[in-house]
Amino acid sequence: MDGRGGRVEEPGFRVLLTDSGDRRTEVVRAIRTVTGLSLWNSKLLLAGAPVEIEAAGWFEDAVEAARTLEDAGARTTLLCDCCGRTIRRGAFPLTSLPCTKPSPLETCWASGLPSAT
């Protein structure tokens, strides 16, 4: 809840698999670990790269999913679900730019700064 009695929207972070790398079998195993999909569906997902692997979720979960995929040899990208920006894993705030969403939140999770309204 925010201070005005309304509900605060909690945007998430999506994980995109951009490239499978050289170790496809290991990447399929990593996709199964992250998503819980069957072997067949994991292979289909990998064949469709670039593809969203992890739907919008908490930053820590997205980082862990990306790390699992990258450890298997894949290349990933994290996207802010609020504004769609590509973000770097590491320090927070992730960028100093204001949120670019058409109806920005009070705080964009990718920037960690109040958005310009």
C-alpha positions, 0 to 999 in steps of 0.5 A: 500500500502506498501513503494514499491508501492505493496499491503500489504496482510492483513491476518485475524483471523479465529474462530473455534468452538471446543466444544459446551459445555452443553448449546447447544441451547444457542450455536446455538443462538450464531452461528446464531448471529455470522454467520447469518445462519438459525436455521437448518444450525446453528444446522448442523454447531454445529453438525460438531464441531470442525468447522470454524465459522468465516472466516478470518477477522479482529482480533477484529471481531474474538475476538467478535465472539469468545466472543459471542460463549463462553458467550453461553457456547461454547469453541473456538480457534482463528487461525492466517490465515497467519501462522495457529498458535493458538493465545490467545486473549489479549495482542498484539503482541500475540506471539514472535515467527516469522511467520512460513508461507512458504512465510511469510509476512513482518509482521505476525499479530499473532506475530506482529514482522517482519518475518524471510525471 
